[in-house]
Amino acid sequence: YFIKRVVGLPGETIKIADGGITVSNAKNPGGVVLKEIYLSPGTQTLGEAEVTLGSDEYYLFGDNRMASLDSRAFGPVKRSYIIGRTLWRGWPLNRIGLLNDHLEYGL
């Protein structure tokens, strides 16, 4: 099992370039660069790719971008493989507690 952050939803286009992630969809056809305030300052997303997700595909990233095995390596993930939701953070120690990211980021 892996714990990953869902960054791309069905029908969206994910573009990885210049150390960041841009998400395009019907509401934002020109794309929106993600402001990933949950990552450590200076963290970049390595790689160059552009992927348009199918009707049952999600694009996942690990927060440890330099060492994460995520959709950059294994591609989009079907909904049937997503089995849960993270509710508790255990690391780093100064940030232990319940996660409210889904509220903070409007998800």
The first five atom37 places (N, CA, C, CB, O) and aatype in JSON, in Angstrom:
{
  "aatype": [18, 13, 9, 11, 1, 19, 19, 7, 10, 14, 7, 6, 16, 9, 11, 9, 0, 3, 7, 7, 9, 16, 19, 15, 2, 0, 11, 2, 14, 7, 7, 19, 19, 10, 11, 6, 9, 18, 10, 15, 14, 7, 16, 5, 16, 10, 7, 6, 0, 6, 19, 16, 10, 7, 15, 3, 6, 18, 18, 10, 13, 7, 3, 2, 1, 12, 0, 15, 10, 3, 15, 1, 0, 13, 7, 14, 19, 11, 1, 15, 18, 9, 9, 7, 1, 16, 10, 17, 1, 7, 17, 14, 10, 2, 1, 9, 7, 10, 10, 2, 3, 8, 10, 6, 18, 7, 10],
  "atom_mask": [
    [1, 1, 1, 1, 1],
    [1, 1, 1, 1, 1],
    [1, 1, 1, 1, 1],
    [1, 1, 1, 1, 1],
    [1, 1, 1, 1, 1],
    [1, 1, 1, 1, 1],
    [1, 1, 1, 1, 1],
    [1, 1, 1, 0, 1],
    [1, 1, 1, 1, 1],
    [1, 1, 1, 1, 1],
    [1, 1, 1, 0, 1],
    [1, 1, 1, 1, 1],
    [1, 1, 1, 1, 1],
    [1, 1, 1, 1, 1],
    [1, 1, 1, 1, 1],
    [1, 1, 1, 1, 1],
    [1, 1, 1, 1, 1],
    [1, 1, 1, 1, 1],
    [1, 1, 1, 0, 1],
    [1, 1, 1, 0, 1],
    [1, 1, 1, 1, 1],
    [1, 1, 1, 1, 1],
    [1, 1, 1, 1, 1],
    [1, 1, 1, 1, 1],
    [1, 1, 1, 1, 1],
    [1, 1, 1, 1, 1],
    [1, 1, 1, 1, 1],
    [1, 1, 1, 1, 1],
    [1, 1, 1, 1, 1],
    [1, 1, 1, 0, 1],
    [1, 1, 1, 0, 1],
    [1, 1, 1, 1, 1],
    [1, 1, 1, 1, 1],
    [1, 1, 1, 1, 1],
    [1, 1, 1, 1, 1],
    [1, 1, 1, 1, 1],
    [1, 1, 1, 1, 1],
    [1, 1, 1, 1, 1],
    [1, 1, 1, 1, 1],
    [1, 1, 1, 1, 1],
    [1, 1, 1, 1, 1],
    [1, 1, 1, 0, 1],
    [1, 1, 1, 1, 1],
    [1, 1, 1, 1, 1],
    [1, 1, 1, 1, 1],
    [1, 1, 1, 1, 1],
    [1, 1, 1, 0, 1],
    [1, 1, 1, 1, 1],
    [1, 1, 1, 1, 1],
    [1, 1, 1, 1, 1],
    [1, 1, 1, 1, 1],
    [1, 1, 1, 1, 1],
    [1, 1, 1, 1, 1],
    [1, 1, 1, 0, 1],
    [1, 1, 1, 1, 1],
    [1, 1, 1, 1, 1],
    [1, 1, 1, 1, 1],
    [1, 1, 1, 1, 1],
    [1, 1, 1, 1, 1],
    [1, 1, 1, 1, 1],
    [1, 1, 1, 1, 1],
    [1, 1, 1, 0, 1],
    [1, 1, 1, 1, 1],
    [1, 1, 1, 1, 1],
    [1, 1, 1, 1, 1],
    [1, 1, 1, 1, 1],
    [1, 1, 1, 1, 1],
    [1, 1, 1, 1, 1],
    [1, 1, 1, 1, 1],
    [1, 1, 1, 1, 1],
    [1, 1, 1, 1, 1],
    [1, 1, 1, 1, 1],
    [1, 1, 1, 1, 1],
    [1, 1, 1, 1, 1],
    [1, 1, 1, 0, 1],
    [1, 1, 1, 1, 1],
    [1, 1, 1, 1, 1],
    [1, 1, 1, 1, 1],
    [1, 1, 1, 1, 1],
    [1, 1, 1, 1, 1],
    [1, 1, 1, 1, 1],
    [1, 1, 1, 1, 1],
    [1, 1, 1, 1, 1],
    [1, 1, 1, 0, 1],
    [1, 1, 1, 1, 1],
    [1, 1, 1, 1, 1],
    [1, 1, 1, 1, 1],
    [1, 1, 1, 1, 1],
    [1, 1, 1, 1, 1],
    [1, 1, 1, 0, 1],
    [1, 1, 1, 1, 1],
    [1, 1, 1, 1, 1],
    [1, 1, 1, 1, 1],
    [1, 1, 1, 1, 1],
    [1, 1, 1, 1, 1],
    [1, 1, 1, 1, 1],
    [1, 1, 1, 0, 1],
    [1, 1, 1, 1, 1],
    [1, 1, 1, 1, 1],
    [1, 1, 1, 1, 1],
    [1, 1, 1, 1, 1],
    [1, 1, 1, 1, 1],
    [1, 1, 1, 1, 1],
    [1, 1, 1, 1, 1],
    [1, 1, 1, 1, 1],
    [1, 1, 1, 0, 1],
    [1, 1, 1, 1, 1]
  ],
  "atom_positions": [
    [[0.84, -1.19, 0.0], [0.0, 0.0, 0.0], [0.87, 1.24, 0.0], [-0.95, 0.01, 1.21], [1.93, 1.27, 0.63]],
    [[0.43, 2.25, -0.71], [1.12, 3.53, -0.76], [0.17, 4.62, -0.31], [1.66, 3.82, -2.19], [-1.04, 4.54, -0.55]],
    [[0.7, 5.63, 0.32], [-0.09, 6.83, 0.63], [0.4, 7.9, -0.32], [0.06, 7.28, 2.15], [1.58, 8.28, -0.3]],
    [[-0.5, 8.39, -1.15], [-0.16, 9.39, -2.15], [-1.2, 10.49, -2.15], [-0.05, 8.76, -3.56], [-2.32, 10.32, -1.65]],
    [[-0.83, 11.61, -2.7], [-1.73, 12.76, -2.82], [-2.35, 12.73, -4.22], [-0.97, 14.11, -2.56], [-1.63, 12.62, -5.21]],
    [[-3.68, 12.82, -4.3], [-4.36, 12.87, -5.59], [-4.22, 14.29, -6.13], [-5.87, 12.46, -5.46], [-4.66, 15.25, -5.51]],
    [[-3.59, 14.4, -7.31], [-3.34, 15.71, -7.92], [-4.16, 15.88, -9.2], [-1.85, 15.88, -8.22], [-4.54, 17.0, -9.54]],
    [[-4.44, 14.79, -9.9], [-5.19, 14.87, -11.14], [-6.43, 14.01, -11.09], [0.0, 0.0, 0.0], [-6.39, 12.86, -10.66]],
    [[-7.56, 14.58, -11.54], [-8.84, 13.89, -11.54], [-9.22, 13.47, -12.97], [-9.94, 14.78, -10.94], [-8.63, 13.96, -13.93]],
    [[-10.19, 12.56, -13.1], [-10.6, 12.13, -14.43], [-10.89, 13.3, -15.37], [-11.83, 11.24, -14.33], [-11.56, 14.26, -15.0]],
    [[-10.37, 13.19, -16.6], [-10.58, 14.21, -17.61], [-9.61, 15.37, -17.57], [0.0, 0.0, 0.0], [-9.59, 16.17, -18.51]],
    [[-8.82, 15.5, -16.53], [-7.87, 16.61, -16.43], [-6.58, 16.27, -17.16], [-7.58, 16.94, -14.96], [-6.25, 15.11, -17.39]],
    [[-5.84, 17.32, -17.51], [-4.51, 17.16, -18.09], [-3.5, 17.64, -17.08], [-4.38, 17.94, -19.44], [-3.6, 18.76, -16.56]],
    [[-2.51, 16.81, -16.8], [-1.44, 17.12, -15.85], [-0.18, 17.37, -16.66], [-1.24, 15.95, -14.82], [0.21, 16.55, -17.49]],
    [[0.46, 18.5, -16.41], [1.73, 18.8, -17.08], [2.79, 19.03, -16.02], [1.6, 20.04, -18.01], [2.63, 19.86, -15.13]],
    [[3.88, 18.27, -16.13], [5.02, 18.41, -15.23], [6.12, 19.08, -16.05], [5.49, 17.02, -14.64], [6.55, 18.56, -17.07]],
    [[6.55, 20.24, -15.58], [7.61, 20.98, -16.29], [8.19, 22.04, -15.37], [7.07, 21.63, -17.6], [7.49, 22.57, -14.51]],
    [[9.45, 22.33, -15.56], [10.13, 23.41, -14.82], [9.98, 23.27, -13.31], [9.58, 24.75, -15.26], [9.91, 24.27, -12.6]],
    [[9.94, 22.03, -12.8], [9.89, 21.78, -11.37], [8.52, 21.91, -10.75], [0.0, 0.0, 0.0], [8.39, 21.81, -9.52]],
    [[7.47, 22.12, -11.55], [6.12, 22.29, -11.01], [5.09, 21.46, -11.75], [0.0, 0.0, 0.0], [5.41, 20.74, -12.69]],
    [[3.84, 21.6, -11.31], [2.73, 20.85, -11.87], [1.64, 21.83, -12.28], [2.18, 19.81, -10.86], [1.25, 22.71, -11.5]],
    [[1.15, 21.68, -13.51], [0.03, 22.48, -13.99], [-1.13, 21.53, -14.28], [0.41, 23.31, -15.27], [-0.94, 20.48, -14.9]],
    [[-2.33, 21.9, -13.82], [-3.53, 21.09, -14.03], [-4.49, 21.89, -14.91], [-4.2, 20.69, -12.67], [-4.84, 23.03, -14.6]],
    [[-4.91, 21.27, -16.0], [-5.89, 21.88, -16.9], [-7.16, 21.04, -16.88], [-5.32, 22.01, -18.35], [-7.11, 19.81, -16.82]],
    [[-8.31, 21.73, -16.93], [-9.6, 21.04, -16.98], [-10.61, 21.97, -17.65], [-10.08, 20.63, -15.55], [-10.25, 23.04, -18.13]],
    [[-11.87, 21.56, -17.69], [-12.89, 22.36, -18.37], [-13.05, 23.73, -17.74], [-14.23, 21.63, -18.34], [-13.28, 24.71, -18.45]],
    [[-12.91, 23.83, -16.43], [-13.05, 25.1, -15.73], [-11.83, 26.0, -15.94], [-13.27, 24.87, -14.24], [-11.95, 27.22, -15.97]],
    [[-10.67, 25.4, -16.09], [-9.4, 26.12, -16.27], [-8.65, 25.55, -17.48], [-8.52, 26.01, -14.99], [-7.64, 24.87, -17.31]],
    [[-9.14, 25.82, -18.7], [-8.5, 25.23, -19.89], [-7.07, 25.7, -20.11], [-9.32, 25.55, -21.11], [-6.29, 25.0, -20.75]],
    [[-6.71, 26.88, -19.6], [-5.34, 27.37, -19.72], [-4.41, 26.78, -18.68], [0.0, 0.0, 0.0], [-3.19, 26.94, -18.76]],
    [[-4.98, 26.09, -17.7], [-4.19, 25.44, -16.66], [-3.96, 26.31, -15.45], [0.0, 0.0, 0.0], [-3.95, 27.54, -15.53]],
    [[-3.78, 25.65, -14.32], [-3.47, 26.29, -13.04], [-2.23, 25.62, -12.49], [-4.68, 26.19, -12.03], [-2.18, 24.39, -12.37]],
    [[-1.23, 26.42, -12.15], [-0.02, 25.88, -11.52], [-0.34, 25.61, -10.05], [1.2, 26.87, -11.66], [-0.8, 26.51, -9.34]],
    [[-0.11, 24.38, -9.6], [-0.42, 24.04, -8.21], [0.5, 24.79, -7.25], [-0.28, 22.53, -7.99], [1.71, 24.87, -7.46]],
    [[-0.09, 25.32, -6.2], [0.66, 25.93, -5.11], [0.66, 24.91, -3.99], [0.04, 27.33, -4.64], [-0.29, 24.84, -3.2]],
    [[1.7, 24.13, -3.93], [1.75, 23.0, -3.01], [2.37, 23.4, -1.67], [2.53, 21.84, -3.62], [3.5, 23.04, -1.37]],
    [[1.6, 24.15, -0.89], [2.1, 24.67, 0.38], [2.36, 23.57, 1.4], [1.13, 25.67, 0.95], [2.98, 23.81, 2.43]],
    [[1.89, 22.36, 1.13], [2.11, 21.23, 2.03], [3.5, 20.62, 1.84], [1.05, 20.18, 1.8], [3.91, 19.79, 2.65]],
    [[4.23, 21.01, 0.79], [5.58, 20.51, 0.57], [6.6, 21.39, 1.28], [5.9, 20.44, -0.93], [6.33, 22.57, 1.55]],
    [[7.76, 20.84, 1.59], [8.83, 21.62, 2.18], [9.25, 22.72, 1.21], [10.05, 20.72, 2.55], [9.25, 22.5, 0.0]],
    [[9.6, 23.89, 1.72], [10.02, 24.98, 0.84], [11.15, 24.55, -0.1], [10.46, 26.19, 1.67], [12.1, 23.88, 0.32]],
    [[11.04, 24.95, -1.36], [12.07, 24.63, -2.34], [11.92, 23.29, -3.02], [0.0, 0.0, 0.0], [12.68, 22.98, -3.93]],
    [[10.93, 22.48, -2.59], [10.72, 21.17, -3.2], [10.25, 21.35, -4.64], [9.71, 20.33, -2.39], [9.34, 22.14, -4.92]],
    [[10.86, 20.6, -5.54], [10.46, 20.63, -6.94], [9.97, 19.25, -7.36], [11.61, 21.09, -7.84], [10.35, 18.24, -6.78]],
    [[9.13, 19.24, -8.38], [8.66, 17.99, -8.97], [9.49, 17.75, -10.22], [7.13, 18.04, -9.29], [9.34, 18.46, -11.21]],
    [[10.35, 16.75, -10.17], [11.24, 16.47, -11.29], [10.51, 15.72, -12.4], [12.43, 15.66, -10.82], [9.52, 15.03, -12.17]],
    [[11.02, 15.88, -13.6], [10.47, 15.19, -14.76], [9.79, 16.16, -15.71], [0.0, 0.0, 0.0], [9.54, 17.32, -15.38]],
    [[9.52, 15.64, -16.88], [8.8, 16.38, -17.92], [7.77, 15.43, -18.47], [9.78, 16.92, -19.05], [8.12, 14.36, -18.99]],
    [[6.5, 15.78, -18.39], [5.44, 14.91, -18.91], [4.16, 15.71, -19.07], [5.21, 13.69, -17.98], [3.97, 16.74, -18.42]],
    [[3.31, 15.22, -19.93], [1.96, 15.76, -20.07], [1.03, 14.58, -20.3], [1.85, 16.8, -21.24], [1.22, 13.8, -21.24]],
    [[0.02, 14.44, -19.42], [-0.87, 13.28, -19.44], [-2.31, 13.77, -19.32], [-0.52, 12.28, -18.31], [-2.63, 14.55, -18.42]],
    [[-3.16, 13.31, -20.22], [-4.6, 13.56, -20.1], [-5.23, 12.3, -19.54], [-5.25, 13.97, -21.48], [-5.09, 11.21, -20.1]],
    [[-5.95, 12.46, -18.43], [-6.5, 11.32, -17.71], [-7.82, 10.86, -18.32], [-6.71, 11.66, -16.25], [-8.62, 11.66, -18.78]],
    [[-8.02, 9.55, -18.3], [-9.26, 8.95, -18.78], [-10.38, 9.13, -17.77], [0.0, 0.0, 0.0], [-10.19, 9.75, -16.72]],
    [[-11.55, 8.6, -18.09], [-12.74, 8.8, -17.26], [-12.67, 8.1, -15.91], [-13.95, 8.31, -18.0], [-13.5, 8.39, -15.04]],
    [[-11.73, 7.21, -15.7], [-11.59, 6.49, -14.43], [-10.14, 6.51, -13.96], [-12.09, 5.04, -14.57], [-9.68, 5.55, -13.33]],
    [[-9.42, 7.59, -14.27], [-8.0, 7.66, -13.92], [-7.69, 8.86, -13.04], [-7.14, 7.72, -15.18], [-8.3, 9.92, -13.15]],
    [[-6.72, 8.65, -12.14], [-6.28, 9.68, -11.21], [-4.76, 9.74, -11.28], [-6.76, 9.38, -9.74], [-4.1, 8.74, -11.55]],
    [[-4.2, 10.92, -11.04], [-2.74, 11.08, -11.06], [-2.3, 11.35, -9.63], [-2.29, 12.23, -12.03], [-2.83, 12.26, -8.99]],
    [[-1.35, 10.58, -9.14], [-0.94, 10.62, -7.74], [0.52, 11.03, -7.61], [-1.16, 9.25, -7.08], [1.36, 10.67, -8.43]],
    [[0.8, 11.78, -6.55], [2.17, 12.17, -6.22], [2.43, 11.91, -4.75], [2.43, 13.66, -6.57], [1.54, 12.06, -3.92]],
    [[3.67, 11.52, -4.44], [4.1, 11.44, -3.05], [4.67, 12.8, -2.66], [0.0, 0.0, 0.0], [5.18, 13.53, -3.5]],
    [[4.58, 13.13, -1.39], [5.1, 14.41, -0.92], [6.62, 14.44, -0.88], [4.55, 14.72, 0.45], [7.21, 15.51, -0.94]],
    [[7.26, 13.28, -0.78], [8.71, 13.2, -0.82], [9.12, 13.09, -2.29], [9.25, 11.99, 0.02], [9.57, 12.04, -2.74]],
    [[8.98, 14.19, -3.03], [9.1, 14.17, -4.48], [10.42, 13.64, -5.01], [8.89, 15.53, -5.0], [10.45, 13.05, -6.09]],
    [[11.5, 13.82, -4.29], [12.8, 13.37, -4.79], [12.95, 11.85, -4.74], [13.92, 14.02, -3.99], [13.76, 11.29, -5.47]],
    [[12.18, 11.19, -3.88], [12.33, 9.74, -3.73], [11.01, 8.99, -3.83], [12.98, 9.44, -2.4], [10.94, 7.81, -3.46]],
    [[9.97, 9.64, -4.31], [8.65, 9.02, -4.31], [8.41, 8.16, -5.53], [7.6, 10.08, -4.21], [8.72, 8.55, -6.66]],
    [[7.84, 7.0, -5.3], [7.34, 6.15, -6.37], [5.87, 6.53, -6.54], [7.54, 4.6, -6.05], [5.04, 6.19, -5.69]],
    [[5.56, 7.23, -7.63], [4.2, 7.73, -7.82], [3.83, 7.67, -9.3], [4.08, 9.18, -7.29], [4.47, 6.94, -10.06]],
    [[2.81, 8.4, -9.71], [2.33, 8.31, -11.1], [3.38, 8.68, -12.13], [1.13, 9.18, -11.27], [3.24, 8.32, -13.3]],
    [[4.41, 9.39, -11.74], [5.5, 9.65, -12.68], [6.18, 8.35, -13.07], [6.52, 10.61, -12.07], [6.71, 8.23, -14.17]],
    [[6.16, 7.36, -12.17], [6.78, 6.06, -12.43], [5.78, 5.02, -12.93], [7.46, 5.55, -11.16], [6.06, 4.29, -13.88]],
    [[4.59, 4.94, -12.29], [3.65, 3.88, -12.64], [2.42, 4.35, -13.4], [3.21, 3.19, -11.4], [1.54, 3.54, -13.69]],
    [[2.34, 5.62, -13.73], [1.24, 6.14, -14.55], [-0.03, 6.4, -13.77], [0.0, 0.0, 0.0], [-0.05, 6.26, -12.54]],
    [[-1.09, 6.77, -14.49], [-2.38, 7.03, -13.83], [-2.91, 5.78, -13.12], [-3.41, 7.52, -14.86], [-2.56, 4.66, -13.48]],
    [[-3.75, 6.0, -12.12], [-4.29, 4.92, -11.29], [-5.81, 4.89, -11.46], [-3.9, 5.1, -9.79], [-6.47, 5.92, -11.4]],
    [[-6.35, 3.7, -11.66], [-7.8, 3.52, -11.74], [-8.43, 3.71, -10.37], [-8.16, 2.11, -12.31], [-7.8, 3.42, -9.35]],
    [[-9.66, 4.19, -10.32], [-10.36, 4.44, -9.07], [-10.44, 3.19, -8.19], [-11.76, 4.96, -9.35], [-10.38, 3.29, -6.97]],
    [[-10.58, 2.04, -8.8], [-10.72, 0.79, -8.03], [-9.49, 0.48, -7.19], [-10.99, -0.37, -8.98], [-9.58, -0.31, -6.25]],
    [[-8.35, 1.09, -7.49], [-7.13, 0.86, -6.72], [-6.98, 1.84, -5.56], [-5.92, 0.94, -7.62], [-6.08, 1.68, -4.74]],
    [[-7.82, 2.83, -5.49], [-7.77, 3.81, -4.4], [-8.71, 3.32, -3.32], [-8.15, 5.27, -4.89], [-9.92, 3.25, -3.53]],
    [[-8.14, 2.99, -2.16], [-8.95, 2.29, -1.15], [-9.18, 3.07, 0.13], [-8.31, 1.01, -0.82], [-9.91, 2.59, 1.0]],
    [[-8.6, 4.21, 0.29], [-8.79, 4.89, 1.56], [-8.43, 6.35, 1.49], [0.0, 0.0, 0.0], [-8.22, 6.91, 0.41]],
    [[-8.36, 6.95, 2.65], [-8.07, 8.36, 2.77], [-7.2, 8.55, 4.01], [-9.37, 9.22, 2.84], [-7.45, 7.94, 5.05]],
    [[-6.19, 9.39, 3.9], [-5.32, 9.66, 5.04], [-5.96, 10.72, 5.92], [-3.91, 10.11, 4.57], [-6.35, 11.79, 5.43]],
    [[-6.06, 10.44, 7.19], [-6.67, 11.38, 8.12], [-5.7, 11.88, 9.18], [-7.86, 10.74, 8.79], [-5.99, 12.85, 9.87]],
    [[-4.55, 11.22, 9.32], [-3.63, 11.5, 10.41], [-2.21, 11.62, 9.88], [-3.71, 10.42, 11.48], [-1.77, 10.78, 9.09]],
    [[-1.48, 12.67, 10.29], [-0.07, 12.84, 9.92], [0.77, 12.48, 11.14], [0.23, 14.3, 9.43], [0.51, 12.94, 12.25]],
    [[1.82, 11.65, 10.91], [2.7, 11.24, 11.98], [4.11, 11.81, 11.85], [0.0, 0.0, 0.0], [4.92, 11.68, 12.77]],
    [[4.39, 12.44, 10.73], [5.73, 12.97, 10.49], [5.62, 14.18, 9.59], [6.65, 11.89, 9.86], [4.8, 14.16, 8.67]],
    [[6.37, 15.2, 9.78], [7.38, 15.4, 10.81], [6.73, 15.62, 12.18], [8.27, 16.6, 10.46], [5.56, 16.0, 12.27]],
    [[7.5, 15.37, 13.21], [6.96, 15.4, 14.56], [6.31, 16.73, 14.92], [8.05, 15.09, 15.55], [5.34, 16.76, 15.67]],
    [[6.83, 17.83, 14.4], [6.25, 19.14, 14.75], [4.93, 19.39, 14.02], [7.24, 20.26, 14.42], [4.31, 20.44, 14.22]],
    [[4.49, 18.45, 13.17], [3.22, 18.61, 12.45], [2.28, 17.41, 12.65], [3.48, 18.8, 10.97], [1.38, 17.2, 11.85]],
    [[2.49, 16.64, 13.73], [1.62, 15.5, 14.03], [0.21, 16.0, 14.28], [2.15, 14.7, 15.25], [-0.01, 17.03, 14.92]],
    [[-0.76, 15.25, 13.75], [-2.15, 15.59, 14.03], [-3.07, 15.2, 12.9], [0.0, 0.0, 0.0], [-2.66, 14.61, 11.9]],
    [[-4.34, 15.55, 13.08], [-5.35, 15.28, 12.05], [-5.1, 16.16, 10.84], [-6.76, 15.52, 12.6], [-4.65, 17.3, 10.97]],
    [[-5.39, 15.62, 9.68], [-5.22, 16.38, 8.44], [-6.53, 17.02, 8.05], [-4.71, 15.47, 7.31], [-7.58, 16.37, 8.03]],
    [[-6.47, 18.29, 7.73], [-7.64, 19.01, 7.25], [-7.37, 19.58, 5.87], [-8.03, 20.13, 8.22], [-8.04, 20.52, 5.45]],
    [[-6.39, 19.01, 5.15], [-6.0, 19.52, 3.83], [-7.19, 19.6, 2.88], [-4.91, 18.65, 3.23], [-7.29, 20.54, 2.09]],
    [[-8.1, 18.6, 2.95], [-9.23, 18.6, 2.03], [-10.08, 19.84, 2.22], [-10.06, 17.34, 2.22], [-10.73, 20.28, 1.27]],
    [[-10.12, 20.39, 3.4], [-10.86, 21.63, 3.63], [-10.02, 22.84, 3.21], [-11.27, 21.75, 5.11], [-10.53, 23.76, 2.57]],
    [[-8.75, 22.83, 3.59], [-7.86, 23.95, 3.31], [-7.66, 24.19, 1.83], [-6.53, 23.72, 3.96], [-7.56, 25.34, 1.4]],
    [[-7.61, 23.13, 1.03], [-7.33, 23.26, -0.39], [-8.59, 23.2, -1.24], [-6.37, 22.19, -0.82], [-8.5, 23.15, -2.46]],
    [[-9.76, 23.2, -0.61], [-11.01, 23.23, -1.35], [-11.35, 21.94, -2.08], [0.0, 0.0, 0.0], [-12.05, 21.96, -3.09]],
    [[-10.86, 20.82, -1.56], [-11.12, 19.54, -2.23], [-12.38, 18.9, -1.67], [-9.92, 18.58, -2.08], [-12.77, 17.81, -2.1]]
  ]
}
